[in-house]
Amino acid sequence: MRTRLLFFSEAVTLAHLGRPLALASSLDPQRYESTLACDDRYRSILDQAPISSISISSISSERFMAALAQGRPLYDDLTLEKYVQQDLALIDSLRPDIVIGDFRLSLSVSARLRKIPYLAITNAYWSPYARQRYIAPVLPFTGLTGPTLATILFRLVRPLAFALHTLPMNRVRRHHGLPSLGADLRRVYTDADYTLYADVPELFPTHDLPAHHRYLGPILWSPPVARPPWWNQLPSDKPLIYLTLGSSGANDLLPSIIHACADLPVCLMVAGAGTEPQTGMPGNVYWADYLPGIEAAARSSLVICNGGSPTSQQALAAGVPVIGIASNLDQMLNMRAILAKGAGHLLRADSFRPEALRKHVFEMLDDPRPTERAREIRDWFARYPAPERFARLLEEIVPR
């Protein structure tokens, strides 16, 4: 009999769909019966997947991004309780042996109520066992104070802010007779029977890691889109730059970024991710709504993105350095580690200046060291093949 796996995707960004979809699709279908629960907003992708899918609801991406931008809790009690009831109905219907979630925080309640092993996919920079020096994300006050003062203030208020963000989850857990997760938001984000980091310890080290917290390795995935007509017609005498700000970046900056690179001796491949292309596009710019990101990163000399882990990992897995134009805390934490290793630069979306981007593009194309550091990280990634490590963990939980 096959082991029944139920994957949950919180579809507020494409990354939270891509990672569970990549893992589920990598498993032996003779051993595992996998189902992915996801909001229908990604139905076009789900219908092309090699596994079955079922519909659940997630809050809108717009609501999620607005809460991030304002520094408000991402979920209230009512939403989390609605999620719990959806989870329970699906678990009771499909009767899985294991549930796996990517930012589906309600599984911290629902899986425990049904006493089913729960695996959570997350990033190591959210681990309670990681030491962090936080950088202020883009918040309403950061434009007034400037980044230096904003970071000082953020570090002072961060413990209180994290505590406030835990209140909805802890109230829902208390309602269902489960103990509090405490006042550290990182414990809410990582609570599970097994917590799986889609990272490597060389880039995101932790300390005193318990046995049920595991490094899985980067989970590489890009949407199944066709290559654009210009894919095989790109000039070969110029460095290629892959530009995408994804589903959670400051896409209003795309015109400024393109303008900054318009007269550079480079070729710019742009994935607009739903953004309308400019009129009068410069001659060195090649535009598509979406691109096969893994391939685009691999053929580039430099990747410019929002600083989040999905695209930056695509770049680093190919040994390509990254410029991250970051807004939220997740992106800041990811890029801070890449910057520390010398494989990229971090620019803030709220203080973006085209001339600063041009400077970093010149530096990173002329200086071999960022590429050398990126290739070192590529070698680290190669030692952590996420699909294989995930399959071994499943065998550990459910022996043959």
VOVEX-444832 format. One record per residue (C-alpha): residue number from 1; x, y, z. Coordinates in Angstrom, 1 decimal, m for minus. Each point is the difference from the previous one (the first is absolute). Layout:
NUM | X | Y | Z
...
//
This chain:
1 | 0.0 | 0.0 | 0.0
2 | 1.3 | 3.5 | m0.9
3 | 0.7 | 2.5 | 2.7
4 | m2.5 | 2.9 | m0.3
5 | 1.5 | 3.5 | 0.1
6 | m2.0 | 3.2 | 0.2
7 | 1.9 | 3.1 | m0.9
8 | m1.4 | 3.5 | 0.9
9 | 1.1 | 3.1 | m1.8
10 | m0.9 | 3.5 | 1.4
11 | m0.3 | 1.7 | m3.4
12 | 0.8 | 3.5 | 1.0
13 | 3.2 | m0.1 | m2.1
14 | 1.1 | m2.4 | m2.8
15 | 2.9 | m1.2 | 2.2
16 | m2.4 | m1.7 | 2.4
17 | m1.5 | m1.9 | m2.9
18 | 3.3 | m0.9 | m1.7
19 | 1.7 | m1.6 | 2.9
20 | m2.6 | m2.6 | 1.0
21 | m0.8 | m0.6 | m3.7
22 | 3.6 | m0.7 | m0.8
23 | 0.4 | m2.4 | 2.9
24 | m3.3 | m1.9 | m0.7
25 | 0.9 | m0.3 | m3.7
26 | 3.4 | m1.5 | 0.9
27 | m1.3 | m3.0 | 1.9
28 | m0.4 | m3.5 | m1.3
29 | m3.7 | m0.3 | m0.9
30 | 0.2 | m3.8 | 0.7
31 | 0.7 | 0.7 | 3.6
32 | m1.9 | 3.3 | 0.7
33 | m3.4 | 1.3 | m0.8
34 | 0.4 | 3.7 | 0.0
35 | m2.7 | 2.7 | 0.0
36 | 0.6 | 3.7 | 0.1
37 | m2.5 | 2.4 | 1.6
38 | 0.2 | 3.5 | m1.4
39 | m2.1 | 3.0 | m0.8
40 | m1.5 | 0.0 | m3.5
41 | 1.9 | 3.2 | m1.0
42 | 2.8 | m2.3 | m1.2
43 | m2.3 | m2.4 | m1.7
44 | 1.8 | 0.4 | m3.4
45 | 3.2 | m1.3 | 1.7
46 | m1.7 | m2.7 | 2.0
47 | m1.8 | m1.5 | m3.1
48 | 3.5 | m0.6 | m1.5
49 | 1.4 | m1.7 | 3.1
50 | 0.7 | m3.7 | 0.0
51 | m1.9 | m0.4 | 3.3
52 | m3.6 | 0.5 | 1.0
53 | m1.2 | 3.2 | 1.6
54 | m2.9 | 1.2 | 2.0
55 | m1.3 | 3.5 | 0.7
56 | 0.3 | 1.9 | 3.3
57 | m0.1 | 3.7 | 0.6
58 | 2.8 | 2.4 | 0.9
59 | m0.2 | 3.7 | 0.7
60 | 0.6 | 2.1 | m3.1
61 | 3.6 | 0.9 | m0.9
62 | m1.0 | 3.6 | 0.2
63 | m1.2 | m0.3 | 3.6
64 | 3.1 | m1.9 | 0.9
65 | 2.3 | 2.6 | m1.6
66 | m1.9 | 2.9 | 1.6
67 | 0.5 | m1.5 | 3.5
68 | 3.7 | m0.5 | m0.7
69 | 0.3 | 3.6 | m1.1
70 | m1.7 | 1.3 | 3.1
71 | 1.7 | m2.3 | 2.4
72 | m3.3 | m1.4 | 1.1
73 | m0.7 | m3.7 | 1.0
74 | m0.5 | m2.0 | m3.2
75 | m3.0 | m1.9 | 1.3
76 | m2.7 | 0.7 | 2.6
77 | m1.7 | m2.5 | 2.2
78 | m3.0 | m0.4 | m2.3
79 | 2.1 | m0.8 | m3.0
80 | 2.2 | m2.5 | 1.8
81 | m3.1 | m1.7 | 1.4
82 | m1.5 | m0.2 | m3.4
83 | 3.2 | m1.6 | m1.3
84 | m0.1 | m2.5 | 2.8
85 | m3.5 | m1.1 | m0.9
86 | 1.0 | m0.3 | m3.7
87 | 3.1 | m2.0 | 1.0
88 | m2.0 | m2.4 | 2.2
89 | m2.7 | m0.6 | m2.6
90 | 2.6 | m0.9 | m2.6
91 | 2.0 | m2.2 | 2.4
92 | m3.1 | m1.8 | 1.0
93 | m1.0 | m0.5 | m3.6
94 | 3.4 | m1.2 | m1.4
95 | 1.3 | m1.6 | 3.1
96 | 3.7 | 0.6 | m0.7
97 | 2.9 | m1.7 | 1.8
98 | 2.1 | 3.2 | 0.0
99 | m0.8 | 3.7 | m0.6
100 | 2.6 | 2.4 | m1.4
101 | m0.6 | 3.8 | 0.0
102 | 1.7 | 3.0 | m1.5
103 | m1.0 | 3.0 | 2.2
104 | m3.4 | m1.5 | 0.8
105 | 0.3 | 1.0 | 3.6
106 | m3.3 | m1.5 | 1.0
107 | 1.4 | m3.5 | m0.3
108 | 1.7 | 0.7 | 3.3
109 | m3.5 | m0.5 | 1.4
110 | m1.9 | m2.2 | m2.5
111 | 2.7 | m2.7 | m0.4
112 | 0.5 | m0.2 | 3.7
113 | m3.8 | m0.4 | 0.6
114 | 0.0 | m3.0 | m2.4
115 | 3.3 | m1.3 | 1.4
116 | 1.6 | m0.2 | m3.5
117 | 3.7 | 0.6 | m0.5
118 | 0.4 | 3.6 | m1.3
119 | 3.1 | 1.2 | m2.0
120 | 0.4 | 3.7 | m0.5
121 | 2.1 | 1.5 | m2.9
122 | 1.6 | 3.3 | 1.0
123 | 3.3 | 1.9 | m0.2
124 | 2.9 | m0.3 | 2.5
125 | 0.1 | 3.8 | 0.5
126 | m3.4 | m0.4 | 1.8
127 | 1.4 | m2.6 | 2.4
128 | m0.1 | 0.7 | 3.7
129 | 3.5 | m1.6 | 0.0
130 | 1.5 | 2.5 | m2.5
131 | 1.8 | 3.1 | 1.3
132 | m1.1 | 3.1 | m1.9
133 | 0.9 | 3.6 | m0.2
134 | m3.2 | 1.4 | m1.4
135 | m0.3 | 2.6 | m2.8
136 | m3.2 | 2.1 | 0.1
137 | m2.3 | m1.0 | m2.8
138 | m1.9 | 2.6 | m2.0
139 | m2.6 | 1.4 | 2.3
140 | m2.0 | 3.3 | 0.1
141 | 2.5 | 1.7 | 2.3
142 | 3.2 | m1.1 | m1.8
143 | m0.4 | 2.6 | m2.8
144 | 0.1 | 2.7 | 2.7
145 | 2.8 | m1.2 | 2.1
146 | 2.4 | m1.4 | m2.6
147 | 1.3 | m3.6 | 0.1
148 | 2.6 | 0.4 | 2.7
149 | m2.2 | 1.5 | 2.7
150 | m2.9 | m2.2 | m1.2
151 | 2.1 | m3.1 | 0.7
152 | 1.0 | 1.2 | 3.5
153 | m3.7 | 0.7 | 0.8
154 | m1.0 | m3.3 | m1.5
155 | 2.5 | m2.0 | 2.1
156 | m1.4 | 1.7 | 3.1
157 | m3.7 | m0.7 | m0.7
158 | 0.5 | m3.4 | m1.9
159 | m0.6 | m2.3 | 3.1
160 | m3.2 | 1.9 | 0.8
161 | m1.1 | m0.1 | m3.6
162 | 0.7 | m3.7 | m0.3
163 | m2.0 | m0.6 | 3.2
164 | m3.0 | 1.9 | m1.3
165 | 0.1 | m2.1 | m3.2
166 | m0.3 | m3.2 | 2.0
167 | m3.2 | 0.9 | 1.8
168 | m2.5 | m1.2 | m2.7
169 | 1.6 | m3.4 | m0.3
170 | 0.3 | m0.5 | 3.8
171 | m3.6 | 1.0 | 0.5
172 | m1.1 | m2.6 | m2.6
173 | 2.2 | m2.6 | 1.5
174 | m1.4 | 0.7 | 3.5
175 | m3.6 | m0.3 | m1.4
176 | 0.9 | m3.5 | m1.1
177 | 1.7 | m1.0 | 3.2
178 | 3.5 | 0.2 | m1.3
179 | 2.9 | 1.7 | 1.9
180 | 1.3 | 3.5 | m1.0
181 | 3.0 | 0.2 | m2.3
182 | 1.3 | 3.0 | 2.0
183 | 0.8 | 3.5 | m1.0
184 | 2.5 | m0.7 | m2.8
185 | m1.5 | 0.2 | m3.5
186 | 2.7 | m2.3 | m1.3
187 | m1.5 | m2.8 | 2.1
188 | m3.4 | 0.6 | m1.6
189 | 1.7 | m0.2 | m3.5
190 | 1.9 | m3.2 | 0.8
191 | m2.2 | m2.0 | 2.3
192 | m0.3 | m3.6 | m1.4
193 | 0.8 | m3.6 | 0.8
194 | 2.8 | 0.5 | m2.6
195 | 1.2 | 3.4 | m1.1
196 | 1.7 | m0.1 | m3.4
197 | 2.4 | 2.9 | m1.0
198 | 0.1 | 0.6 | m3.7
199 | 3.6 | 1.3 | 0.5
200 | 3.5 | m1.2 | 0.8
201 | 1.8 | 0.5 | 3.3
202 | 3.1 | 1.5 | m1.6
203 | m2.1 | 3.0 | m1.1
204 | m2.5 | 0.1 | 2.9
205 | 1.7 | m1.6 | 3.1
206 | m2.0 | m0.9 | 3.1
207 | 1.0 | m1.1 | 3.5
208 | m1.3 | m2.8 | 2.3
209 | m2.3 | m1.2 | m2.7
210 | m2.4 | m2.7 | 1.3
211 | m0.3 | m3.3 | m1.9
212 | m3.3 | 0.8 | m1.5
213 | 1.3 | 3.2 | m1.7
214 | 1.7 | m1.1 | m3.3
215 | 1.8 | 1.8 | m2.8
216 | m1.7 | m1.3 | m3.2
217 | 1.9 | 2.2 | m2.5
218 | m1.3 | 2.5 | m2.6
219 | m3.2 | m1.1 | m1.7
220 | 0.4 | 1.2 | m3.5
221 | m3.1 | 0.5 | m2.1
222 | m1.2 | 2.3 | m2.7
223 | m3.5 | 0.2 | m1.7
224 | m0.6 | m2.1 | m3.0
225 | 0.0 | 2.7 | m2.6
226 | 1.1 | m0.1 | m3.6
227 | 3.1 | 1.8 | m1.1
228 | m0.7 | 3.3 | m1.7
229 | 0.7 | 0.4 | m3.8
230 | 3.1 | 1.9 | 0.7
231 | 1.6 | m2.7 | 2.2
232 | 2.4 | m1.3 | m2.6
233 | 0.7 | 3.4 | m1.6
234 | 1.8 | 1.7 | 2.9
235 | 3.3 | 1.7 | m0.9
236 | 3.0 | m2.1 | 1.0
237 | 2.5 | 2.9 | 0.2
238 | m1.5 | 1.6 | 3.1
239 | m0.5 | m1.1 | 3.6
240 | m3.5 | m1.2 | 0.7
241 | m1.9 | 1.3 | 3.1
242 | m3.1 | m1.7 | 1.2
243 | m2.5 | 2.5 | 1.6
244 | m3.1 | m1.0 | 1.9
245 | m1.6 | 1.4 | 3.1
246 | m2.4 | m2.9 | 0.2
247 | m3.4 | m0.1 | 1.8
248 | 1.2 | 1.8 | 3.1
249 | 2.4 | 2.7 | m1.2
250 | m0.3 | 3.7 | m0.6
251 | m1.1 | m0.3 | m3.6
252 | m0.6 | 3.7 | m0.3
253 | 3.8 | 0.3 | m0.1
254 | 0.3 | m2.1 | m3.2
255 | 0.0 | 3.1 | m2.3
256 | 2.8 | 1.7 | 2.1
257 | 2.0 | m3.2 | 0.0
258 | m0.3 | m0.5 | m3.7
259 | 0.9 | 3.7 | m0.6
260 | 3.1 | m0.4 | 2.2
261 | 1.2 | m2.8 | m2.2
262 | m1.2 | 1.4 | m3.4
263 | 3.4 | 1.3 | m1.1
264 | 2.2 | m2.6 | 1.6
265 | 1.8 | m2.5 | m2.2
266 | m2.3 | m2.8 | 1.2
267 | m3.0 | m2.0 | m1.2
268 | m2.9 | 0.1 | 2.5
269 | m2.5 | m2.9 | 0.2
270 | m3.1 | 1.2 | 1.9
271 | m2.8 | m2.0 | 1.5
272 | m2.8 | 2.5 | 0.7
273 | m2.0 | m2.4 | 2.2
274 | m3.3 | 1.5 | m1.0
275 | 1.3 | 3.6 | m0.3
276 | m0.8 | 1.8 | m3.3
277 | 3.1 | 0.5 | m2.2
278 | 1.1 | 3.6 | m0.6
279 | m0.5 | 1.7 | m3.3
280 | 3.2 | 0.8 | m1.9
281 | 2.0 | m2.8 | 1.6
282 | 3.8 | 0.5 | m0.4
283 | 1.6 | m2.1 | m2.6
284 | 2.0 | m2.1 | 2.4
285 | m3.1 | m1.1 | 2.0
286 | m1.9 | m3.3 | m0.7
287 | m3.3 | m0.2 | 1.7
288 | m2.3 | m2.9 | 1.0
289 | m2.8 | m0.3 | 2.5
290 | 1.7 | m3.1 | 1.5
291 | 3.2 | m1.8 | m0.8
292 | 1.4 | m3.5 | 1.0
293 | 1.9 | 1.4 | 2.9
294 | 2.5 | m2.8 | 0.5
295 | 1.1 | 0.1 | m3.6
296 | 0.0 | 3.8 | m0.1
297 | 2.2 | 0.2 | 3.0
298 | 2.3 | m2.7 | m1.3
299 | 0.8 | 1.9 | m3.2
300 | 0.5 | 3.3 | 1.7
301 | 3.0 | 1.8 | 1.4
302 | m2.0 | 1.9 | 2.6
303 | m3.5 | m0.3 | 1.5
304 | m2.0 | 3.0 | 1.3
305 | m3.0 | m1.0 | 2.1
306 | m2.0 | 0.9 | 3.1
307 | 2.5 | m1.7 | 2.3
308 | m2.3 | m2.9 | 0.9
309 | 1.3 | m3.5 | 0.3
310 | m1.6 | m1.6 | m3.1
311 | 1.7 | 2.1 | m2.7
312 | 3.2 | 0.6 | 1.9
313 | 0.3 | m3.8 | 0.4
314 | m0.5 | m0.5 | m3.7
315 | 2.9 | 2.4 | m0.6
316 | 2.3 | m1.4 | 2.6
317 | m0.7 | m3.6 | m1.0
318 | 1.4 | 1.0 | m3.4
319 | 3.0 | 1.9 | 1.5
320 | m1.4 | 3.4 | m0.9
321 | 0.1 | 3.0 | 2.4
322 | m3.1 | 1.9 | 1.0
323 | m1.1 | 3.6 | 0.5
324 | m3.0 | 0.0 | 2.3
325 | m2.4 | 3.0 | 0.1
326 | m1.7 | m0.9 | 3.2
327 | m3.2 | 1.2 | 1.8
328 | m1.1 | m2.5 | 2.6
329 | 1.8 | m1.6 | 2.9
330 | 0.2 | m3.4 | m1.7
331 | 1.9 | 1.5 | m2.9
332 | 2.2 | 2.1 | 2.3
333 | 1.0 | m3.1 | 2.0
334 | 0.8 | m2.0 | m3.1
335 | 2.0 | 2.7 | m1.7
336 | 2.0 | 0.8 | 3.2
337 | 1.5 | m3.5 | 0.0
338 | 0.8 | 0.2 | m3.8
339 | 1.6 | 3.4 | 0.5
340 | 2.1 | m1.3 | 2.9
341 | 1.3 | m2.8 | m2.2
342 | 1.0 | 2.5 | m2.8
343 | m2.4 | m1.5 | m2.5
344 | m2.3 | 2.9 | m0.4
345 | m1.1 | 3.6 | 0.8
346 | m3.1 | 1.1 | 2.0
347 | m1.9 | 3.1 | m1.1
348 | m3.0 | 1.3 | 1.9
349 | m3.2 | 0.5 | m2.0
350 | m1.0 | 3.1 | 2.0
351 | 3.3 | 1.8 | m0.8
352 | 0.7 | m1.4 | m3.4
353 | 2.2 | 2.2 | m2.2
354 | 0.7 | m1.0 | m3.6
355 | 3.6 | 1.3 | 0.2
356 | 0.7 | m2.4 | 3.0
357 | m1.3 | m2.9 | m2.1
358 | 2.2 | 0.9 | m2.9
359 | 3.0 | 0.2 | 2.2
360 | m0.6 | m3.5 | 1.4
361 | m0.7 | m1.5 | m3.4
362 | 3.3 | 1.4 | m1.3
363 | 1.8 | m1.3 | 3.1
364 | m1.5 | m3.5 | m0.1
365 | 0.7 | m0.5 | m3.7
366 | 3.5 | 1.3 | 0.2
367 | 1.1 | m1.6 | 3.3
368 | 0.4 | m3.8 | m0.1
369 | m0.4 | m0.4 | 3.7
370 | m3.8 | 0.1 | 0.3
371 | m0.2 | m2.7 | m2.7
372 | 2.7 | m2.0 | 1.9
373 | m2.0 | 0.3 | 3.2
374 | m3.2 | m1.0 | m1.8
375 | 1.6 | m3.1 | m1.4
376 | 1.2 | m0.9 | 3.5
377 | m3.6 | 0.2 | 1.2
378 | m1.0 | m2.1 | m3.1
379 | 2.3 | m2.7 | 1.3
380 | m1.7 | 0.2 | 3.4
381 | m3.4 | m0.4 | m1.6
382 | 1.1 | m3.1 | m1.9
383 | 0.7 | m1.8 | 3.3
384 | m3.6 | 0.5 | 1.0
385 | m2.3 | m1.5 | m2.7
386 | m3.4 | 0.8 | 1.5
387 | m2.1 | m2.6 | m1.8
388 | 2.3 | m2.8 | 1.1
389 | 0.3 | 1.3 | 3.5
390 | m3.8 | 0.3 | 0.2
391 | m0.5 | m3.6 | m1.2
392 | 2.4 | m1.3 | 2.6
393 | m1.9 | 1.9 | 2.7
394 | m3.3 | m1.5 | m1.1
395 | 1.6 | m3.5 | 0.2
396 | 1.1 | 0.8 | 3.5
397 | m3.5 | 1.1 | 1.1
398 | m1.8 | m2.8 | m1.9
399 | 2.3 | m3.0 | m0.4
400 | m0.6 | m2.4 | m2.8
//
